[in-house]
Amino acid sequence: QVQLVESGGGLVQPGGSLRLSCAASGSVFSIYDMVWHRQAPGKQRELVAAITRRGSTNYAASVEGRFTISRDNAKNTMYLQMNSLKPEDTGVYYCNVVLGKDIAGKDVYLFDWGQGTQVTVSS
């Protein structure tokens, strides 16, 4: 059974960096697109970055130029390199696998959202 485990979060000062990891058990990792989402306190979960199975990437405007999503299919791991962090980047970060689109064009995810990894940007 495939599972995802997020790690790498922590407390960092504004302007600092963190690297998040999303490790997948199982062998289906390489055939799907994947995403990072985050949820700030009191706010809805939002898409941060996405990467296709072939490595094409897409970012939310708020993180463009500061965050980099990547994947290592051989290691069944996806990463989110976060630089120049701001207090508004604070939240719980989650990863997931994209199965496809529903009839409304929204992403359909393989897993329920897990515990994620907490990122806190504060001085």
Biopython code that builds the backbone (N, CA, C, O; Angstrom):
import numpy as np
from Bio.PDB.StructureBuilder import StructureBuilder

atoms = [
    (1, "GLN", "N", (0.846, -1.187, 0.000)),
    (1, "GLN", "CA", (0.000, 0.000, 0.000)),
    (1, "GLN", "C", (0.882, 1.236, 0.000)),
    (1, "GLN", "O", (1.793, 1.355, 0.819)),
    (2, "VAL", "N", (0.609, 2.170, -0.931)),
    (2, "VAL", "CA", (1.430, 3.367, -1.045)),
    (2, "VAL", "C", (1.035, 4.367, 0.021)),
    (2, "VAL", "O", (-0.150, 4.581, 0.280)),
    (3, "GLN", "N", (2.027, 4.972, 0.633)),
    (3, "GLN", "CA", (1.798, 6.042, 1.600)),
    (3, "GLN", "C", (2.747, 7.186, 1.302)),
    (3, "GLN", "O", (3.800, 6.998, 0.694)),
    (4, "LEU", "N", (2.357, 8.380, 1.742)),
    (4, "LEU", "CA", (3.200, 9.565, 1.615)),
    (4, "LEU", "C", (3.566, 10.074, 2.996)),
    (4, "LEU", "O", (2.729, 10.078, 3.898)),
    (5, "VAL", "N", (4.810, 10.504, 3.170)),
    (5, "VAL", "CA", (5.250, 11.065, 4.442)),
    (5, "VAL", "C", (5.974, 12.374, 4.162)),
    (5, "VAL", "O", (6.988, 12.398, 3.465)),
    (6, "GLU", "N", (5.439, 13.476, 4.719)),
    (6, "GLU", "CA", (6.067, 14.785, 4.580)),
    (6, "GLU", "C", (7.042, 15.005, 5.731)),
    (6, "GLU", "O", (6.803, 14.558, 6.853)),
    (7, "SER", "N", (8.145, 15.699, 5.445)),
    (7, "SER", "CA", (9.117, 16.025, 6.480)),
    (7, "SER", "C", (9.909, 17.264, 6.072)),
    (7, "SER", "O", (9.829, 17.719, 4.931)),
    (8, "GLY", "N", (10.673, 17.801, 7.019)),
    (8, "GLY", "CA", (11.568, 18.904, 6.718)),
    (8, "GLY", "C", (11.113, 20.260, 7.222)),
    (8, "GLY", "O", (11.836, 21.246, 7.084)),
    (9, "GLY", "N", (9.934, 20.320, 7.800)),
    (9, "GLY", "CA", (9.452, 21.595, 8.308)),
    (9, "GLY", "C", (10.202, 22.026, 9.551)),
    (9, "GLY", "O", (11.023, 21.283, 10.090)),
    (10, "GLY", "N", (9.906, 23.241, 10.000)),
    (10, "GLY", "CA", (10.551, 23.750, 11.198)),
    (10, "GLY", "C", (10.326, 25.232, 11.355)),
    (10, "GLY", "O", (9.522, 25.840, 10.648)),
    (11, "LEU", "N", (11.060, 25.806, 12.305)),
    (11, "LEU", "CA", (11.006, 27.239, 12.582)),
    (11, "LEU", "C", (12.199, 27.914, 11.907)),
    (11, "LEU", "O", (13.340, 27.491, 12.092)),
    (12, "VAL", "N", (11.940, 28.945, 11.139)),
    (12, "VAL", "CA", (13.005, 29.636, 10.427)),
    (12, "VAL", "C", (12.723, 31.132, 10.452)),
    (12, "VAL", "O", (11.568, 31.557, 10.484)),
    (13, "GLN", "N", (13.783, 31.921, 10.437)),
    (13, "GLN", "CA", (13.625, 33.368, 10.418)),
    (13, "GLN", "C", (13.258, 33.847, 9.025)),
    (13, "GLN", "O", (13.574, 33.184, 8.038)),
    (14, "PRO", "N", (12.597, 34.986, 8.936)),
    (14, "PRO", "CA", (12.329, 35.560, 7.608)),
    (14, "PRO", "C", (13.610, 35.688, 6.791)),
    (14, "PRO", "O", (14.650, 36.109, 7.297)),
    (15, "GLY", "N", (13.510, 35.315, 5.519)),
    (15, "GLY", "CA", (14.683, 35.314, 4.655)),
    (15, "GLY", "C", (15.420, 33.998, 4.624)),
    (15, "GLY", "O", (16.310, 33.799, 3.797)),
    (16, "GLY", "N", (15.057, 33.097, 5.517)),
    (16, "GLY", "CA", (15.725, 31.805, 5.588)),
    (16, "GLY", "C", (15.204, 30.810, 4.570)),
    (16, "GLY", "O", (14.366, 31.127, 3.727)),
    (17, "SER", "N", (15.727, 29.598, 4.675)),
    (17, "SER", "CA", (15.382, 28.534, 3.731)),
    (17, "SER", "C", (15.042, 27.250, 4.461)),
    (17, "SER", "O", (15.518, 26.991, 5.567)),
    (18, "LEU", "N", (14.210, 26.457, 3.817)),
    (18, "LEU", "CA", (13.893, 25.104, 4.263)),
    (18, "LEU", "C", (13.722, 24.225, 3.030)),
    (18, "LEU", "O", (13.379, 24.704, 1.949)),
    (19, "ARG", "N", (13.968, 22.939, 3.214)),
    (19, "ARG", "CA", (13.724, 21.975, 2.146)),
    (19, "ARG", "C", (12.786, 20.902, 2.676)),
    (19, "ARG", "O", (13.129, 20.161, 3.596)),
    (20, "LEU", "N", (11.616, 20.829, 2.094)),
    (20, "LEU", "CA", (10.639, 19.823, 2.461)),
    (20, "LEU", "C", (10.804, 18.590, 1.580)),
    (20, "LEU", "O", (11.189, 18.681, 0.415)),
    (21, "SER", "N", (10.503, 17.437, 2.167)),
    (21, "SER", "CA", (10.535, 16.187, 1.424)),
    (21, "SER", "C", (9.195, 15.485, 1.528)),
    (21, "SER", "O", (8.495, 15.594, 2.535)),
    (22, "CYS", "N", (8.851, 14.768, 0.480)),
    (22, "CYS", "CA", (7.641, 13.956, 0.460)),
    (22, "CYS", "C", (8.065, 12.587, -0.047)),
    (22, "CYS", "O", (8.336, 12.408, -1.235)),
    (23, "ALA", "N", (8.119, 11.640, 0.849)),
    (23, "ALA", "CA", (8.586, 10.307, 0.504)),
    (23, "ALA", "C", (7.393, 9.383, 0.307)),
    (23, "ALA", "O", (6.472, 9.345, 1.122)),
    (24, "ALA", "N", (7.432, 8.641, -0.792)),
    (24, "ALA", "CA", (6.361, 7.707, -1.106)),
    (24, "ALA", "C", (6.866, 6.281, -1.002)),
    (24, "ALA", "O", (7.924, 5.942, -1.533)),
    (25, "SER", "N", (6.109, 5.464, -0.323)),
    (25, "SER", "CA", (6.408, 4.034, -0.337)),
    (25, "SER", "C", (5.650, 3.427, -1.502)),
    (25, "SER", "O", (4.573, 3.907, -1.857)),
    (26, "GLY", "N", (6.180, 2.406, -2.085)),
    (26, "GLY", "CA", (5.490, 1.817, -3.213)),
    (26, "GLY", "C", (6.087, 2.249, -4.535)),
    (26, "GLY", "O", (6.932, 3.143, -4.568)),
    (27, "SER", "N", (5.665, 1.635, -5.619)),
    (27, "SER", "CA", (6.324, 1.823, -6.903)),
    (27, "SER", "C", (5.525, 2.645, -7.900)),
    (27, "SER", "O", (5.896, 2.695, -9.073)),
    (28, "VAL", "N", (4.437, 3.295, -7.479)),
    (28, "VAL", "CA", (3.616, 4.025, -8.432)),
    (28, "VAL", "C", (3.988, 5.494, -8.527)),
    (28, "VAL", "O", (3.386, 6.238, -9.301)),
    (29, "PHE", "N", (4.968, 5.916, -7.752)),
    (29, "PHE", "CA", (5.310, 7.328, -7.632)),
    (29, "PHE", "C", (5.559, 7.970, -8.984)),
    (29, "PHE", "O", (5.047, 9.060, -9.240)),
    (30, "SER", "N", (6.317, 7.340, -9.846)),
    (30, "SER", "CA", (6.813, 7.987, -11.052)),
    (30, "SER", "C", (5.759, 8.207, -12.129)),
    (30, "SER", "O", (6.019, 8.938, -13.084)),
    (31, "ILE", "N", (4.586, 7.606, -12.013)),
    (31, "ILE", "CA", (3.628, 7.702, -13.104)),
    (31, "ILE", "C", (2.572, 8.778, -12.894)),
    (31, "ILE", "O", (1.676, 8.939, -13.722)),
    (32, "TYR", "N", (2.674, 9.518, -11.785)),
    (32, "TYR", "CA", (1.666, 10.522, -11.482)),
    (32, "TYR", "C", (2.256, 11.918, -11.320)),
    (32, "TYR", "O", (3.422, 12.085, -10.961)),
    (33, "ASP", "N", (1.423, 12.911, -11.592)),
    (33, "ASP", "CA", (1.754, 14.284, -11.213)),
    (33, "ASP", "C", (1.610, 14.400, -9.689)),
    (33, "ASP", "O", (0.870, 13.644, -9.059)),
    (34, "MET", "N", (2.335, 15.361, -9.121)),
    (34, "MET", "CA", (2.287, 15.535, -7.675)),
    (34, "MET", "C", (2.217, 17.011, -7.321)),
    (34, "MET", "O", (2.573, 17.876, -8.121)),
    (35, "VAL", "N", (1.755, 17.283, -6.112)),
    (35, "VAL", "CA", (1.551, 18.661, -5.677)),
    (35, "VAL", "C", (2.003, 18.863, -4.232)),
    (35, "VAL", "O", (2.065, 17.929, -3.433)),
    (36, "TRP", "N", (2.314, 20.123, -3.935)),
    (36, "TRP", "CA", (2.459, 20.605, -2.568)),
    (36, "TRP", "C", (1.324, 21.606, -2.327)),
    (36, "TRP", "O", (1.084, 22.498, -3.140)),
    (37, "HIS", "N", (0.651, 21.445, -1.226)),
    (37, "HIS", "CA", (-0.342, 22.395, -0.763)),
    (37, "HIS", "C", (0.098, 22.918, 0.601)),
    (37, "HIS", "O", (0.975, 22.340, 1.244)),
    (38, "ARG", "N", (-0.511, 24.004, 1.031)),
    (38, "ARG", "CA", (-0.279, 24.472, 2.391)),
    (38, "ARG", "C", (-1.574, 25.049, 2.941)),
    (38, "ARG", "O", (-2.459, 25.483, 2.204)),
    (39, "GLN", "N", (-1.648, 25.037, 4.267)),
    (39, "GLN", "CA", (-2.797, 25.625, 4.933)),
    (39, "GLN", "C", (-2.310, 26.490, 6.077)),
    (39, "GLN", "O", (-1.714, 25.998, 7.034)),
    (40, "ALA", "N", (-2.569, 27.780, 5.971)),
    (40, "ALA", "CA", (-2.218, 28.721, 7.020)),
    (40, "ALA", "C", (-3.330, 28.729, 8.065)),
    (40, "ALA", "O", (-4.466, 28.362, 7.763)),
    (41, "PRO", "N", (-3.014, 29.141, 9.282)),
    (41, "PRO", "CA", (-4.032, 29.185, 10.333)),
    (41, "PRO", "C", (-5.226, 30.032, 9.918)),
    (41, "PRO", "O", (-5.060, 31.175, 9.493)),
    (42, "GLY", "N", (-6.419, 29.481, 10.036)),
    (42, "GLY", "CA", (-7.630, 30.224, 9.716)),
    (42, "GLY", "C", (-7.916, 30.386, 8.238)),
    (42, "GLY", "O", (-8.848, 31.098, 7.862)),
    (43, "LYS", "N", (-7.133, 29.741, 7.396)),
    (43, "LYS", "CA", (-7.311, 29.881, 5.949)),
    (43, "LYS", "C", (-7.532, 28.520, 5.303)),
    (43, "LYS", "O", (-7.253, 27.480, 5.900)),
    (44, "GLN", "N", (-8.035, 28.545, 4.077)),
    (44, "GLN", "CA", (-8.229, 27.311, 3.341)),
    (44, "GLN", "C", (-6.902, 26.797, 2.808)),
    (44, "GLN", "O", (-5.948, 27.552, 2.620)),
    (45, "ARG", "N", (-6.872, 25.521, 2.577)),
    (45, "ARG", "CA", (-5.693, 24.924, 1.954)),
    (45, "ARG", "C", (-5.550, 25.461, 0.536)),
    (45, "ARG", "O", (-6.539, 25.624, -0.179)),
    (46, "GLU", "N", (-4.306, 25.733, 0.133)),
    (46, "GLU", "CA", (-4.056, 26.290, -1.201)),
    (46, "GLU", "C", (-2.913, 25.549, -1.879)),
    (46, "GLU", "O", (-2.001, 25.034, -1.231)),
    (47, "LEU", "N", (-2.991, 25.513, -3.193)),
    (47, "LEU", "CA", (-1.938, 24.906, -3.990)),
    (47, "LEU", "C", (-0.708, 25.804, -3.992)),
    (47, "LEU", "O", (-0.808, 27.004, -4.249)),
    (48, "VAL", "N", (0.441, 25.226, -3.706)),
    (48, "VAL", "CA", (1.705, 25.961, -3.699)),
    (48, "VAL", "C", (2.503, 25.679, -4.967)),
    (48, "VAL", "O", (2.988, 26.600, -5.625)),
    (49, "ALA", "N", (2.632, 24.401, -5.300)),
    (49, "ALA", "CA", (3.440, 24.031, -6.468)),
    (49, "ALA", "C", (3.008, 22.659, -6.954)),
    (49, "ALA", "O", (2.498, 21.837, -6.192)),
    (50, "ALA", "N", (3.227, 22.433, -8.246)),
    (50, "ALA", "CA", (2.871, 21.163, -8.859)),
    (50, "ALA", "C", (3.984, 20.737, -9.796)),
    (50, "ALA", "O", (4.687, 21.571, -10.367)),
    (51, "ILE", "N", (4.136, 19.435, -9.947)),
    (51, "ILE", "CA", (5.134, 18.899, -10.863)),
    (51, "ILE", "C", (4.541, 17.690, -11.575)),
    (51, "ILE", "O", (3.972, 16.798, -10.945)),
    (52, "THR", "N", (4.682, 17.676, -12.901)),
    (52, "THR", "CA", (4.158, 16.556, -13.662)),
    (52, "THR", "C", (5.118, 15.375, -13.574)),
    (52, "THR", "O", (6.244, 15.504, -13.094)),
    (53, "ARG", "N", (4.650, 14.224, -14.047)),
    (53, "ARG", "CA", (5.500, 13.040, -14.007)),
    (53, "ARG", "C", (6.753, 13.222, -14.857)),
    (53, "ARG", "O", (7.761, 12.550, -14.639)),
    (54, "ARG", "N", (6.685, 14.143, -15.836)),
    (54, "ARG", "CA", (7.840, 14.390, -16.690)),
    (54, "ARG", "C", (8.699, 15.537, -16.194)),
    (54, "ARG", "O", (9.738, 15.830, -16.785)),
    (55, "GLY", "N", (8.277, 16.201, -15.103)),
    (55, "GLY", "CA", (9.110, 17.224, -14.502)),
    (55, "GLY", "C", (8.721, 18.659, -14.803)),
    (55, "GLY", "O", (9.413, 19.581, -14.371)),
    (56, "SER", "N", (7.636, 18.876, -15.531)),
    (56, "SER", "CA", (7.174, 20.250, -15.746)),
    (56, "SER", "C", (6.600, 20.778, -14.443)),
    (56, "SER", "O", (5.962, 20.042, -13.690)),
    (57, "THR", "N", (6.832, 22.070, -14.182)),
    (57, "THR", "CA", (6.451, 22.644, -12.888)),
    (57, "THR", "C", (5.518, 23.833, -13.039)),
    (57, "THR", "O", (5.459, 24.478, -14.086)),
    (58, "ASN", "N", (4.796, 24.102, -11.967)),
    (58, "ASN", "CA", (3.884, 25.237, -11.923)),
    (58, "ASN", "C", (3.828, 25.712, -10.482)),
    (58, "ASN", "O", (3.857, 24.904, -9.555)),
    (59, "TYR", "N", (3.747, 27.047, -10.291)),
    (59, "TYR", "CA", (3.802, 27.616, -8.944)),
    (59, "TYR", "C", (2.686, 28.624, -8.715)),
    (59, "TYR", "O", (2.213, 29.275, -9.647)),
    (60, "ALA", "N", (2.281, 28.740, -7.468)),
    (60, "ALA", "CA", (1.405, 29.833, -7.085)),
    (60, "ALA", "C", (2.180, 31.135, -7.236)),
    (60, "ALA", "O", (3.394, 31.172, -7.031)),
    (61, "ALA", "N", (1.481, 32.192, -7.594)),
    (61, "ALA", "CA", (2.141, 33.479, -7.805)),
    (61, "ALA", "C", (2.891, 33.948, -6.563)),
    (61, "ALA", "O", (3.927, 34.605, -6.667)),
    (62, "SER", "N", (2.369, 33.612, -5.400)),
    (62, "SER", "CA", (2.958, 34.081, -4.144)),
    (62, "SER", "C", (4.318, 33.457, -3.840)),
    (62, "SER", "O", (5.066, 33.984, -3.016)),
    (63, "VAL", "N", (4.650, 32.339, -4.493)),
    (63, "VAL", "CA", (5.923, 31.665, -4.214)),
    (63, "VAL", "C", (6.832, 31.602, -5.438)),
    (63, "VAL", "O", (7.976, 31.158, -5.340)),
    (64, "GLU", "N", (6.329, 32.043, -6.583)),
    (64, "GLU", "CA", (7.113, 32.011, -7.814)),
    (64, "GLU", "C", (8.447, 32.735, -7.624)),
    (64, "GLU", "O", (8.484, 33.859, -7.124)),
    (65, "GLY", "N", (9.528, 32.090, -8.020)),
    (65, "GLY", "CA", (10.845, 32.692, -7.895)),
    (65, "GLY", "C", (11.521, 32.434, -6.556)),
    (65, "GLY", "O", (12.717, 32.685, -6.410)),
    (66, "ARG", "N", (10.770, 31.936, -5.576)),
    (66, "ARG", "CA", (11.349, 31.657, -4.254)),
    (66, "ARG", "C", (11.348, 30.168, -3.942)),
    (66, "ARG", "O", (12.249, 29.675, -3.263)),
    (67, "PHE", "N", (10.354, 29.459, -4.427)),
    (67, "PHE", "CA", (10.222, 28.021, -4.160)),
    (67, "PHE", "C", (10.559, 27.238, -5.423)),
    (67, "PHE", "O", (10.326, 27.699, -6.540)),
    (68, "THR", "N", (11.110, 26.052, -5.224)),
    (68, "THR", "CA", (11.403, 25.156, -6.341)),
    (68, "THR", "C", (10.923, 23.750, -5.990)),
    (68, "THR", "O", (11.330, 23.170, -4.983)),
    (69, "ILE", "N", (10.058, 23.220, -6.835)),
    (69, "ILE", "CA", (9.577, 21.853, -6.655)),
    (69, "ILE", "C", (10.392, 20.938, -7.553)),
    (69, "ILE", "O", (10.722, 21.296, -8.684)),
    (70, "SER", "N", (10.712, 19.760, -7.044)),
    (70, "SER", "CA", (11.462, 18.792, -7.837)),
    (70, "SER", "C", (11.083, 17.388, -7.373)),
    (70, "SER", "O", (10.429, 17.206, -6.347)),
    (71, "ARG", "N", (11.506, 16.418, -8.149)),
    (71, "ARG", "CA", (11.213, 15.034, -7.791)),
    (71, "ARG", "C", (12.362, 14.144, -8.221)),
    (71, "ARG", "O", (13.051, 14.418, -9.204)),
    (72, "ASP", "N", (12.553, 13.082, -7.472)),
    (72, "ASP", "CA", (13.536, 12.062, -7.804)),
    (72, "ASP", "C", (12.768, 10.749, -7.864)),
    (72, "ASP", "O", (12.535, 10.103, -6.842)),
    (73, "ASN", "N", (12.378, 10.363, -9.073)),
    (73, "ASN", "CA", (11.545, 9.172, -9.220)),
    (73, "ASN", "C", (12.263, 7.913, -8.771)),
    (73, "ASN", "O", (11.625, 6.966, -8.313)),
    (74, "ALA", "N", (13.570, 7.893, -8.895)),
    (74, "ALA", "CA", (14.329, 6.715, -8.474)),
    (74, "ALA", "C", (14.261, 6.527, -6.963)),
    (74, "ALA", "O", (14.331, 5.406, -6.459)),
    (75, "LYS", "N", (14.124, 7.636, -6.253)),
    (75, "LYS", "CA", (14.047, 7.583, -4.790)),
    (75, "LYS", "C", (12.608, 7.708, -4.286)),
    (75, "LYS", "O", (12.369, 7.728, -3.079)),
    (76, "ASN", "N", (11.652, 7.793, -5.217)),
    (76, "ASN", "CA", (10.245, 7.960, -4.832)),
    (76, "ASN", "C", (10.060, 9.136, -3.882)),
    (76, "ASN", "O", (9.326, 9.039, -2.899)),
    (77, "THR", "N", (10.722, 10.238, -4.178)),
    (77, "THR", "CA", (10.693, 11.398, -3.286)),
    (77, "THR", "C", (10.503, 12.675, -4.080)),
    (77, "THR", "O", (11.083, 12.858, -5.150)),
    (78, "MET", "N", (9.683, 13.549, -3.534)),
    (78, "MET", "CA", (9.473, 14.880, -4.086)),
    (78, "MET", "C", (9.981, 15.894, -3.076)),
    (78, "MET", "O", (9.954, 15.644, -1.871)),
    (79, "TYR", "N", (10.444, 17.039, -3.565)),
    (79, "TYR", "CA", (11.024, 18.064, -2.699)),
    (79, "TYR", "C", (10.373, 19.413, -2.949)),
    (79, "TYR", "O", (9.806, 19.667, -4.012)),
    (80, "LEU", "N", (10.468, 20.266, -1.949)),
    (80, "LEU", "CA", (10.097, 21.668, -2.113)),
    (80, "LEU", "C", (11.181, 22.493, -1.437)),
    (80, "LEU", "O", (11.245, 22.571, -0.210)),
    (81, "GLN", "N", (12.032, 23.110, -2.254)),
    (81, "GLN", "CA", (13.064, 24.002, -1.743)),
    (81, "GLN", "C", (12.449, 25.381, -1.581)),
    (81, "GLN", "O", (11.965, 25.968, -2.549)),
    (82, "MET", "N", (12.467, 25.893, -0.379)),
    (82, "MET", "CA", (11.835, 27.167, -0.079)),
    (82, "MET", "C", (12.910, 28.159, 0.365)),
    (82, "MET", "O", (13.554, 27.965, 1.396)),
    (83, "ASN", "N", (13.096, 29.206, -0.408)),
    (83, "ASN", "CA", (14.076, 30.250, -0.108)),
    (83, "ASN", "C", (13.365, 31.570, 0.141)),
    (83, "ASN", "O", (12.193, 31.735, -0.196)),
    (84, "SER", "N", (14.092, 32.504, 0.735)),
    (84, "SER", "CA", (13.560, 33.846, 1.000)),
    (84, "SER", "C", (12.190, 33.756, 1.678)),
    (84, "SER", "O", (11.238, 34.425, 1.276)),
    (85, "LEU", "N", (12.113, 32.934, 2.691)),
    (85, "LEU", "CA", (10.837, 32.692, 3.347)),
    (85, "LEU", "C", (10.300, 33.940, 4.023)),
    (85, "LEU", "O", (11.049, 34.761, 4.552)),
    (86, "LYS", "N", (8.977, 34.056, 3.989)),
    (86, "LYS", "CA", (8.283, 35.197, 4.572)),
    (86, "LYS", "C", (7.318, 34.701, 5.660)),
    (86, "LYS", "O", (6.923, 33.535, 5.640)),
    (87, "PRO", "N", (6.943, 35.548, 6.589)),
    (87, "PRO", "CA", (5.980, 35.121, 7.620)),
    (87, "PRO", "C", (4.690, 34.563, 7.021)),
    (87, "PRO", "O", (4.079, 33.662, 7.596)),
    (88, "GLU", "N", (4.278, 35.087, 5.881)),
    (88, "GLU", "CA", (3.049, 34.595, 5.257)),
    (88, "GLU", "C", (3.197, 33.218, 4.637)),
    (88, "GLU", "O", (2.209, 32.660, 4.159)),
    (89, "ASP", "N", (4.383, 32.654, 4.630)),
    (89, "ASP", "CA", (4.583, 31.271, 4.188)),
    (89, "ASP", "C", (4.303, 30.281, 5.319)),
    (89, "ASP", "O", (4.312, 29.069, 5.105)),
    (90, "THR", "N", (4.059, 30.791, 6.498)),
    (90, "THR", "CA", (3.764, 29.927, 7.645)),
    (90, "THR", "C", (2.515, 29.090, 7.402)),
    (90, "THR", "O", (1.504, 29.591, 6.910)),
    (91, "GLY", "N", (2.598, 27.821, 7.748)),
    (91, "GLY", "CA", (1.457, 26.932, 7.594)),
    (91, "GLY", "C", (1.891, 25.489, 7.638)),
    (91, "GLY", "O", (3.071, 25.181, 7.806)),
    (92, "VAL", "N", (0.920, 24.607, 7.485)),
    (92, "VAL", "CA", (1.201, 23.182, 7.378)),
    (92, "VAL", "C", (1.263, 22.831, 5.895)),
    (92, "VAL", "O", (0.352, 23.145, 5.129)),
    (93, "TYR", "N", (2.327, 22.191, 5.514)),
    (93, "TYR", "CA", (2.558, 21.841, 4.116)),
    (93, "TYR", "C", (2.268, 20.359, 3.902)),
    (93, "TYR", "O", (2.697, 19.499, 4.670)),
    (94, "TYR", "N", (1.527, 20.095, 2.833)),
    (94, "TYR", "CA", (1.096, 18.737, 2.522)),
    (94, "TYR", "C", (1.490, 18.374, 1.090)),
    (94, "TYR", "O", (1.556, 19.239, 0.217)),
    (95, "CYS", "N", (1.745, 17.113, 0.865)),
    (95, "CYS", "CA", (1.953, 16.641, -0.492)),
    (95, "CYS", "C", (0.866, 15.630, -0.855)),
    (95, "CYS", "O", (0.225, 15.041, 0.014)),
    (96, "ASN", "N", (0.681, 15.450, -2.143)),
    (96, "ASN", "CA", (-0.309, 14.477, -2.584)),
    (96, "ASN", "C", (-0.028, 14.085, -4.027)),
    (96, "ASN", "O", (0.760, 14.718, -4.730)),
    (97, "VAL", "N", (-0.688, 13.041, -4.431)),
    (97, "VAL", "CA", (-0.578, 12.507, -5.785)),
    (97, "VAL", "C", (-1.844, 12.863, -6.541)),
    (97, "VAL", "O", (-2.948, 12.690, -6.023)),
    (98, "VAL", "N", (-1.698, 13.353, -7.751)),
    (98, "VAL", "CA", (-2.830, 13.750, -8.574)),
    (98, "VAL", "C", (-3.232, 12.599, -9.489)),
    (98, "VAL", "O", (-2.453, 12.168, -10.338)),
    (99, "LEU", "N", (-4.466, 12.101, -9.307)),
    (99, "LEU", "CA", (-4.952, 11.024, -10.152)),
    (99, "LEU", "C", (-5.460, 11.527, -11.494)),
    (99, "LEU", "O", (-5.374, 10.834, -12.508)),
    (100, "GLY", "N", (-5.989, 12.745, -11.484)),
    (100, "GLY", "CA", (-6.554, 13.298, -12.705)),
    (100, "GLY", "C", (-7.440, 14.464, -12.362)),
    (100, "GLY", "O", (-7.254, 15.114, -11.334)),
    (101, "LYS", "N", (-8.414, 14.736, -13.227)),
    (101, "LYS", "CA", (-9.342, 15.847, -13.051)),
    (101, "LYS", "C", (-10.763, 15.314, -12.922)),
    (101, "LYS", "O", (-11.121, 14.306, -13.532)),
    (102, "ASP", "N", (-11.571, 16.011, -12.114)),
    (102, "ASP", "CA", (-12.977, 15.650, -12.065)),
    (102, "ASP", "C", (-13.739, 16.387, -13.163)),
    (102, "ASP", "O", (-13.140, 17.099, -13.969)),
    (103, "ILE", "N", (-15.041, 16.219, -13.191)),
    (103, "ILE", "CA", (-15.848, 16.805, -14.263)),
    (103, "ILE", "C", (-15.800, 18.326, -14.257)),
    (103, "ILE", "O", (-16.036, 18.968, -15.280)),
    (104, "ALA", "N", (-15.493, 18.899, -13.090)),
    (104, "ALA", "CA", (-15.391, 20.353, -12.983)),
    (104, "ALA", "C", (-13.983, 20.853, -13.280)),
    (104, "ALA", "O", (-13.727, 22.056, -13.239)),
    (105, "GLY", "N", (-13.074, 19.933, -13.577)),
    (105, "GLY", "CA", (-11.712, 20.326, -13.894)),
    (105, "GLY", "C", (-10.793, 20.447, -12.694)),
    (105, "GLY", "O", (-9.658, 20.905, -12.823)),
    (106, "LYS", "N", (-11.275, 20.041, -11.525)),
    (106, "LYS", "CA", (-10.449, 20.119, -10.326)),
    (106, "LYS", "C", (-9.639, 18.843, -10.155)),
    (106, "LYS", "O", (-10.056, 17.757, -10.558)),
    (107, "ASP", "N", (-8.465, 19.005, -9.543)),
    (107, "ASP", "CA", (-7.609, 17.848, -9.301)),
    (107, "ASP", "C", (-8.299, 16.847, -8.382)),
    (107, "ASP", "O", (-8.975, 17.219, -7.423)),
    (108, "VAL", "N", (-8.114, 15.594, -8.694)),
    (108, "VAL", "CA", (-8.551, 14.496, -7.842)),
    (108, "VAL", "C", (-7.310, 13.860, -7.256)),
    (108, "VAL", "O", (-6.395, 13.476, -7.985)),
    (109, "TYR", "N", (-7.276, 13.748, -5.947)),
    (109, "TYR", "CA", (-6.073, 13.290, -5.258)),
    (109, "TYR", "C", (-6.200, 11.843, -4.809)),
    (109, "TYR", "O", (-7.284, 11.352, -4.493)),
    (110, "LEU", "N", (-5.037, 11.174, -4.795)),
    (110, "LEU", "CA", (-5.027, 9.764, -4.426)),
    (110, "LEU", "C", (-5.281, 9.563, -2.938)),
    (110, "LEU", "O", (-5.969, 8.620, -2.546)),
    (111, "PHE", "N", (-4.731, 10.441, -2.110)),
    (111, "PHE", "CA", (-4.781, 10.256, -0.663)),
    (111, "PHE", "C", (-5.632, 11.326, 0.006)),
    (111, "PHE", "O", (-5.771, 12.441, -0.496)),
    (112, "ASP", "N", (-6.191, 10.963, 1.142)),
    (112, "ASP", "CA", (-6.702, 11.985, 2.042)),
    (112, "ASP", "C", (-5.504, 12.792, 2.531)),
    (112, "ASP", "O", (-4.391, 12.273, 2.614)),
    (113, "TRP", "N", (-5.737, 14.064, 2.855)),
    (113, "TRP", "CA", (-4.639, 14.905, 3.332)),
    (113, "TRP", "C", (-4.162, 14.395, 4.679)),
    (113, "TRP", "O", (-4.953, 14.173, 5.595)),
    (114, "GLY", "N", (-2.836, 14.211, 4.782)),
    (114, "GLY", "CA", (-2.248, 13.646, 5.984)),
    (114, "GLY", "C", (-1.943, 14.703, 7.023)),
    (114, "GLY", "O", (-2.588, 15.750, 7.067)),
    (115, "GLN", "N", (-0.945, 14.421, 7.869)),
    (115, "GLN", "CA", (-0.598, 15.353, 8.943)),
    (115, "GLN", "C", (0.239, 16.506, 8.446)),
    (115, "GLN", "O", (0.256, 17.562, 9.079)),
    (116, "GLY", "N", (0.928, 16.347, 7.349)),
    (116, "GLY", "CA", (1.749, 17.419, 6.804)),
    (116, "GLY", "C", (2.965, 17.706, 7.670)),
    (116, "GLY", "O", (3.260, 16.987, 8.625)),
    (117, "THR", "N", (3.659, 18.776, 7.309)),
    (117, "THR", "CA", (4.817, 19.220, 8.071)),
    (117, "THR", "C", (4.689, 20.723, 8.316)),
    (117, "THR", "O", (4.416, 21.492, 7.395)),
    (118, "GLN", "N", (4.889, 21.126, 9.565)),
    (118, "GLN", "CA", (4.671, 22.520, 9.957)),
    (118, "GLN", "C", (5.865, 23.388, 9.570)),
    (118, "GLN", "O", (7.014, 23.051, 9.858)),
    (119, "VAL", "N", (5.580, 24.496, 8.922)),
    (119, "VAL", "CA", (6.590, 25.508, 8.605)),
    (119, "VAL", "C", (6.182, 26.794, 9.306)),
    (119, "VAL", "O", (5.074, 27.294, 9.114)),
    (120, "THR", "N", (7.084, 27.320, 10.115)),
    (120, "THR", "CA", (6.826, 28.572, 10.826)),
    (120, "THR", "C", (7.942, 29.552, 10.503)),
    (120, "THR", "O", (9.117, 29.281, 10.754)),
    (121, "VAL", "N", (7.562, 30.692, 9.945)),
    (121, "VAL", "CA", (8.530, 31.724, 9.597)),
    (121, "VAL", "C", (8.301, 32.899, 10.529)),
    (121, "VAL", "O", (7.295, 33.602, 10.432)),
    (122, "SER", "N", (9.242, 33.099, 11.428)),
    (122, "SER", "CA", (9.084, 34.131, 12.453)),
    (122, "SER", "C", (10.436, 34.539, 12.998)),
    (122, "SER", "O", (11.368, 33.738, 13.073)),
    (123, "SER", "N", (10.520, 35.801, 13.378)),
    (123, "SER", "CA", (11.756, 36.280, 14.016)),
    (123, "SER", "C", (11.641, 36.186, 15.523)),
    (123, "SER", "O", (12.579, 36.542, 16.237)),
]
sb = StructureBuilder()
sb.init_structure("model")
sb.init_model(0)
sb.init_chain("A")
sb.init_seg("    ")
for serial, (resi, resn, name, xyz) in enumerate(atoms, 1):
    if name == "N":
        sb.init_residue(resn, " ", resi, " ")
    sb.init_atom(name, np.array(xyz, "f"), 0.0, 1.0, " ", f" {name:<3s}", serial, name[0])
structure = sb.get_structure()
